[in-house]
Amino acid sequence: MRLFVASLQSGAPPVFDFGNALDFQNGGRVDYSNISVASDATVTISFWGRFRTTSFVNILTNSASNNIIGLATLTTFRIRWGSTSQFNFTTNLIFDTWHHFVITKDSSKILRLYVDTVLNVDTLTLTSQVLNINDIGYSTLVYNFSLDELGIKKNYVANQSDINALYNSGVGNSFTDIIGSNDLNYHLDQSGNDTTAIDSGGSSNDGTLQNFDFTTSPWVDHFTGVPSLVNANVTNHTYTYVGTATEEFLQLMIDSSDQTTTGRTIDINGQTISPASQIIITDLVDNYGYNIIT
């Protein structure tokens, strides 16, 4: 699903269309082929995260759970690089809002963490440890966070200019556009009941969703958190469109031949269409795209 959001930059559309994100709430994980970073290799890891819990969150890990990149608390970012090198970075995270994270390791084994382009003060030097990661999340724990735009590139250290461009004042840029070819790049734009996270980085390292509960879709709109597919048995959903061309978009919904009516309510900047259950609008001018199935 592509939701056109125009309110982030004084009425102008965002530079980068985030599309969907992947929401973790039910102990699910995403498995992919192992990515190994040698002790003397460089690497850049970038992703957007939105955290809604104060408990520990494994973002990137492996099946042995001895390599972890994630949160210890909402103000402590933890990196366990190898089986023994564990570091806690103190951050200023804000609960339940999106933040951009970049982790780099250079040829001197110096590990750096950037949050929203700002270098964390706890810059640390690794010992001879190898990073192995093959999971997002970990199925023995129940999380409450969303992830988007994960990119990994070995043998490359992002500089401050790269990181600024990826963040782009909070509206983002594509990892591939800024960093170039890479070892893994998940846009996480799938939807509905899709169980595969597509790798667009060139390595075809697609991820497989495991242990997700598809009562509601884990694929949610990045900006609103609305699932791209809502179970038909769930009632009383309200969706809010954020944009500028309200009347034009409203008319597109009214004219859509794919509407059905079963008592749902859709609120668009104060204008309500009710009842409406299914509205599918695609391939429209002005970047409008909306897909609601309840």
C-alpha positions as a Python dict, from the first residue, in 0.01 Angstrom:
ca = {
    (1, 'M'): (0, 0, 0),
    (2, 'R'): (119, 350, -82),
    (3, 'L'): (-28, 628, 127),
    (4, 'F'): (43, 978, 3),
    (5, 'V'): (125, 1192, 305),
    (6, 'A'): (165, 1560, 240),
    (7, 'S'): (173, 1718, 584),
    (8, 'L'): (539, 1649, 670),
    (9, 'Q'): (688, 1937, 475),
    (10, 'S'): (444, 2226, 471),
    (11, 'G'): (206, 2063, 228),
    (12, 'A'): (472, 1909, 1),
    (13, 'P'): (499, 1532, -42),
    (14, 'P'): (787, 1356, 133),
    (15, 'V'): (1104, 1311, -68),
    (16, 'F'): (1097, 938, -2),
    (17, 'D'): (780, 730, -5),
    (18, 'F'): (824, 487, 282),
    (19, 'G'): (523, 278, 182),
    (20, 'N'): (463, -5, 427),
    (21, 'A'): (663, -120, 729),
    (22, 'L'): (675, -452, 916),
    (23, 'D'): (517, -463, 1261),
    (24, 'F'): (635, -709, 1528),
    (25, 'Q'): (389, -785, 1808),
    (26, 'N'): (338, -1159, 1838),
    (27, 'G'): (683, -1313, 1874),
    (28, 'G'): (742, -1333, 1501),
    (29, 'R'): (1076, -1317, 1328),
    (30, 'V'): (1214, -1289, 975),
    (31, 'D'): (1471, -1549, 869),
    (32, 'Y'): (1725, -1485, 594),
    (33, 'S'): (2058, -1632, 481),
    (34, 'N'): (2338, -1555, 723),
    (35, 'I'): (2534, -1234, 677),
    (36, 'S'): (2880, -1258, 828),
    (37, 'V'): (3105, -959, 894),
    (38, 'A'): (3466, -1060, 959),
    (39, 'S'): (3659, -902, 1243),
    (40, 'D'): (3873, -699, 1003),
    (41, 'A'): (3587, -608, 765),
    (42, 'T'): (3398, -281, 749),
    (43, 'V'): (3020, -255, 736),
    (44, 'T'): (2727, -14, 736),
    (45, 'I'): (2383, -108, 875),
    (46, 'S'): (2087, 128, 842),
    (47, 'F'): (1721, 100, 942),
    (48, 'W'): (1420, 292, 1071),
    (49, 'G'): (1260, 174, 1395),
    (50, 'R'): (954, 262, 1599),
    (51, 'F'): (944, 115, 1949),
    (52, 'R'): (640, 86, 2173),
    (53, 'T'): (778, -114, 2465),
    (54, 'T'): (1026, -65, 2746),
    (55, 'S'): (1140, -429, 2737),
    (56, 'F'): (1433, -563, 2542),
    (57, 'V'): (1396, -571, 2164),
    (58, 'N'): (1608, -789, 1938),
    (59, 'I'): (1617, -611, 1603),
    (60, 'L'): (1896, -802, 1428),
    (61, 'T'): (2020, -1129, 1572),
    (62, 'N'): (2102, -1488, 1481),
    (63, 'S'): (1948, -1821, 1565),
    (64, 'A'): (2211, -1883, 1833),
    (65, 'S'): (2122, -1547, 1993),
    (66, 'N'): (2488, -1460, 2051),
    (67, 'N'): (2489, -1164, 1814),
    (68, 'I'): (2232, -896, 1889),
    (69, 'I'): (2160, -546, 1766),
    (70, 'G'): (1867, -394, 1952),
    (71, 'L'): (1734, -214, 2256),
    (72, 'A'): (1797, -297, 2619),
    (73, 'T'): (1568, -12, 2729),
    (74, 'L'): (1412, 281, 2547),
    (75, 'T'): (1725, 481, 2625),
    (76, 'T'): (1985, 204, 2588),
    (77, 'F'): (2087, 61, 2252),
    (78, 'R'): (2269, -271, 2284),
    (79, 'I'): (2511, -430, 2038),
    (80, 'R'): (2651, -775, 2105),
    (81, 'W'): (2911, -816, 1833),
    (82, 'G'): (3037, -1171, 1842),
    (83, 'S'): (2991, -1397, 2141),
    (84, 'T'): (3162, -1176, 2401),
    (85, 'S'): (3180, -812, 2285),
    (86, 'Q'): (2868, -641, 2420),
    (87, 'F'): (2821, -266, 2438),
    (88, 'N'): (2539, -50, 2569),
    (89, 'F'): (2495, 290, 2406),
    (90, 'T'): (2299, 552, 2597),
    (91, 'T'): (2055, 726, 2363),
    (92, 'N'): (1775, 980, 2377),
    (93, 'L'): (1503, 773, 2214),
    (94, 'I'): (1146, 900, 2210),
    (95, 'F'): (871, 649, 2276),
    (96, 'D'): (645, 548, 1985),
    (97, 'T'): (799, 765, 1713),
    (98, 'W'): (1014, 668, 1417),
    (99, 'H'): (1391, 706, 1445),
    (100, 'H'): (1672, 635, 1203),
    (101, 'F'): (1968, 421, 1312),
    (102, 'V'): (2303, 373, 1143),
    (103, 'I'): (2575, 142, 1274),
    (104, 'T'): (2921, 145, 1120),
    (105, 'K'): (3244, -44, 1182),
    (106, 'D'): (3562, 86, 1022),
    (107, 'S'): (3896, -82, 943),
    (108, 'S'): (4023, 5, 1292),
    (109, 'K'): (3732, -195, 1443),
    (110, 'I'): (3575, 122, 1578),
    (111, 'L'): (3201, 79, 1624),
    (112, 'R'): (2979, 385, 1588),
    (113, 'L'): (2607, 437, 1641),
    (114, 'Y'): (2414, 727, 1484),
    (115, 'V'): (2058, 807, 1589),
    (116, 'D'): (1880, 1053, 1359),
    (117, 'T'): (2223, 1150, 1214),
    (118, 'V'): (2374, 1226, 1559),
    (119, 'L'): (2684, 1027, 1654),
    (120, 'N'): (2645, 861, 1990),
    (121, 'V'): (2917, 962, 2236),
    (122, 'D'): (2990, 600, 2329),
    (123, 'T'): (3214, 523, 2030),
    (124, 'L'): (3383, 189, 2103),
    (125, 'T'): (3658, -32, 1963),
    (126, 'L'): (3591, -401, 1902),
    (127, 'T'): (3817, -694, 1971),
    (128, 'S'): (3857, -967, 1708),
    (129, 'Q'): (3492, -1064, 1685),
    (130, 'V'): (3279, -1176, 1392),
    (131, 'L'): (2919, -1065, 1347),
    (132, 'N'): (2670, -1322, 1219),
    (133, 'I'): (2307, -1220, 1169),
    (134, 'N'): (2024, -1414, 1006),
    (135, 'D'): (1710, -1300, 1189),
    (136, 'I'): (1502, -990, 1246),
    (137, 'G'): (1339, -1033, 1584),
    (138, 'Y'): (1347, -1358, 1779),
    (139, 'S'): (1049, -1588, 1817),
    (140, 'T'): (1085, -1670, 2188),
    (141, 'L'): (1012, -1309, 2282),
    (142, 'V'): (706, -1092, 2220),
    (143, 'Y'): (796, -751, 2084),
    (144, 'N'): (610, -432, 2013),
    (145, 'F'): (798, -244, 1744),
    (146, 'S'): (795, -165, 1374),
    (147, 'L'): (1090, -182, 1133),
    (148, 'D'): (1141, -26, 791),
    (149, 'E'): (1405, 25, 522),
    (150, 'L'): (1673, -215, 648),
    (151, 'G'): (2000, -190, 455),
    (152, 'I'): (2332, -370, 507),
    (153, 'K'): (2650, -315, 308),
    (154, 'K'): (2979, -485, 389),
    (155, 'N'): (3316, -332, 303),
    (156, 'Y'): (3175, 18, 329),
    (157, 'V'): (3170, 279, 606),
    (158, 'A'): (2900, 543, 572),
    (159, 'N'): (3026, 894, 634),
    (160, 'Q'): (2830, 1179, 790),
    (161, 'S'): (2715, 1299, 449),
    (162, 'D'): (2574, 955, 369),
    (163, 'I'): (2396, 939, 702),
    (164, 'N'): (2249, 1288, 663),
    (165, 'A'): (2123, 1194, 317),
    (166, 'L'): (1965, 870, 443),
    (167, 'Y'): (1783, 1058, 717),
    (168, 'N'): (1700, 1358, 496),
    (169, 'S'): (1550, 1572, 772),
    (170, 'G'): (1332, 1284, 885),
    (171, 'V'): (1166, 1201, 552),
    (172, 'G'): (1429, 954, 439),
    (173, 'N'): (1606, 842, 123),
    (174, 'S'): (1653, 498, -25),
    (175, 'F'): (1954, 304, 105),
    (176, 'T'): (2042, 193, -249),
    (177, 'D'): (2018, 547, -384),
    (178, 'I'): (2262, 678, -123),
    (179, 'I'): (2492, 382, -52),
    (180, 'G'): (2470, 198, -386),
    (181, 'S'): (2478, -177, -435),
    (182, 'N'): (2458, -366, -108),
    (183, 'D'): (2434, -704, 63),
    (184, 'L'): (2076, -671, 181),
    (185, 'N'): (1802, -411, 140),
    (186, 'Y'): (1450, -472, 269),
    (187, 'H'): (1201, -199, 181),
    (188, 'L'): (943, -405, 374),
    (189, 'D'): (669, -287, 140),
    (190, 'Q'): (484, -616, 117),
    (191, 'S'): (121, -633, 227),
    (192, 'G'): (-170, -847, 338),
    (193, 'N'): (-76, -1208, 404),
    (194, 'D'): (264, -1195, 230),
    (195, 'T'): (519, -1410, 415),
    (196, 'T'): (829, -1297, 223),
    (197, 'A'): (1036, -982, 278),
    (198, 'I'): (1186, -905, -63),
    (199, 'D'): (1557, -820, -87),
    (200, 'S'): (1606, -546, -345),
    (201, 'G'): (1978, -511, -274),
    (202, 'G'): (2094, -744, -548),
    (203, 'S'): (2181, -1049, -339),
    (204, 'S'): (1835, -1209, -357),
    (205, 'N'): (1850, -1273, 18),
    (206, 'D'): (1474, -1272, 70),
    (207, 'G'): (1347, -1308, 426),
    (208, 'T'): (1076, -1549, 541),
    (209, 'L'): (826, -1442, 805),
    (210, 'Q'): (799, -1699, 1085),
    (211, 'N'): (548, -1724, 1372),
    (212, 'F'): (352, -1413, 1275),
    (213, 'D'): (-16, -1407, 1368),
    (214, 'F'): (-202, -1291, 1056),
    (215, 'T'): (-527, -1215, 1238),
    (216, 'T'): (-433, -866, 1130),
    (217, 'S'): (-161, -810, 876),
    (218, 'P'): (187, -731, 1014),
    (219, 'W'): (243, -516, 705),
    (220, 'V'): (135, -169, 813),
    (221, 'D'): (148, 176, 661),
    (222, 'H'): (469, 345, 777),
    (223, 'F'): (301, 675, 865),
    (224, 'T'): (-32, 563, 1011),
    (225, 'G'): (41, 214, 1141),
    (226, 'V'): (-280, 92, 975),
    (227, 'P'): (-255, -272, 862),
    (228, 'S'): (-268, -323, 487),
    (229, 'L'): (-516, -605, 545),
    (230, 'V'): (-755, -618, 839),
    (231, 'N'): (-936, -939, 928),
    (232, 'A'): (-1296, -930, 808),
    (233, 'N'): (-1422, -1021, 1155),
    (234, 'V'): (-1269, -712, 1313),
    (235, 'T'): (-1516, -424, 1337),
    (236, 'N'): (-1521, -47, 1389),
    (237, 'H'): (-1207, 67, 1213),
    (238, 'T'): (-1149, 434, 1135),
    (239, 'Y'): (-884, 541, 885),
    (240, 'T'): (-758, 895, 852),
    (241, 'Y'): (-604, 1031, 532),
    (242, 'V'): (-349, 1309, 575),
    (243, 'G'): (-304, 1525, 270),
    (244, 'T'): (-385, 1848, 91),
    (245, 'A'): (-606, 1763, -208),
    (246, 'T'): (-891, 1647, 15),
    (247, 'E'): (-1186, 1701, -219),
    (248, 'E'): (-1012, 1539, -516),
    (249, 'F'): (-916, 1235, -313),
    (250, 'L'): (-1263, 1213, -164),
    (251, 'Q'): (-1411, 1211, -512),
    (252, 'L'): (-1173, 936, -619),
    (253, 'M'): (-1303, 724, -333),
    (254, 'I'): (-1665, 796, -422),
    (255, 'D'): (-1601, 711, -787),
    (256, 'S'): (-1411, 391, -713),
    (257, 'S'): (-1593, 88, -852),
    (258, 'D'): (-1431, -134, -586),
    (259, 'Q'): (-1621, 6, -291),
    (260, 'T'): (-1841, -219, -83),
    (261, 'T'): (-2055, -120, 212),
    (262, 'T'): (-2061, -306, 542),
    (263, 'G'): (-2074, -32, 801),
    (264, 'R'): (-1712, 89, 823),
    (265, 'T'): (-1622, 457, 857),
    (266, 'I'): (-1343, 636, 674),
    (267, 'D'): (-1257, 988, 783),
    (268, 'I'): (-1062, 1208, 542),
    (269, 'N'): (-965, 1537, 699),
    (270, 'G'): (-1303, 1561, 866),
    (271, 'Q'): (-1501, 1436, 567),
    (272, 'T'): (-1661, 1098, 624),
    (273, 'I'): (-1759, 821, 387),
    (274, 'S'): (-1983, 575, 565),
    (275, 'P'): (-2044, 293, 525),
    (276, 'A'): (-1743, 172, 327),
    (277, 'S'): (-1544, -145, 369),
    (278, 'Q'): (-1327, -194, 64),
    (279, 'I'): (-1167, 86, -131),
    (280, 'I'): (-891, 9, -378),
    (281, 'I'): (-740, 293, -578),
    (282, 'T'): (-420, 235, -773),
    (283, 'D'): (-221, 379, -1062),
    (284, 'L'): (-357, 726, -1010),
    (285, 'V'): (-203, 1060, -1095),
    (286, 'D'): (-46, 1280, -828),
    (287, 'N'): (91, 976, -640),
    (288, 'Y'): (-240, 892, -477),
    (289, 'G'): (-266, 529, -385),
    (290, 'Y'): (-497, 382, -124),
    (291, 'N'): (-588, 24, -43),
    (292, 'I'): (-821, -56, 244),
    (293, 'I'): (-969, -399, 300),
    (294, 'T'): (-1169, -453, 619),
}
